[in-house]
Amino acid sequence: MSRIVLRSWSPGLQKISLVHVLREEAGLSLTAAKESVDDLLAGKVVTVDIPEERKPLTVAEQIRSLGVICDIIGP
């Protein structure tokens, strides 16, 4: 399992799309995904587990395209 660390965000962050990606790619519930995005907006660092069947690099690229500064930890 890999992890993506959401460190910060850029102006123009696509909040709703980020919630959608976190739900689909990390398997988070709507509530957990929304809380993660709200924490990120509040300046907290958020770590999200990505299941093995997902490609963490592809997921990280999706997240970055939405305005998030993130890193991949793990394989």
Rosetta blueprint (number, residue, H / E / L):
1 M L
2 S E
3 R E
4 I E
5 V E
6 L E
7 R E
8 S E
9 W E
10 S L
11 P L
12 G L
13 L L
14 Q L
15 K H
16 I H
17 S H
18 L H
19 V H
20 H H
21 V H
22 L H
23 R H
24 E H
25 E H
26 A H
27 G L
28 L L
29 S L
30 L H
31 T H
32 A H
33 A H
34 K H
35 E H
36 S H
37 V H
38 D H
39 D H
40 L H
41 L H
42 A L
43 G L
44 K L
45 V L
46 V E
47 T E
48 V E
49 D E
50 I E
51 P L
52 E L
53 E L
54 R L
55 K L
56 P H
57 L H
58 T H
59 V H
60 A H
61 E H
62 Q H
63 I H
64 R H
65 S H
66 L L
67 G L
68 V E
69 I E
70 C E
71 D E
72 I E
73 I E
74 G L
75 P L
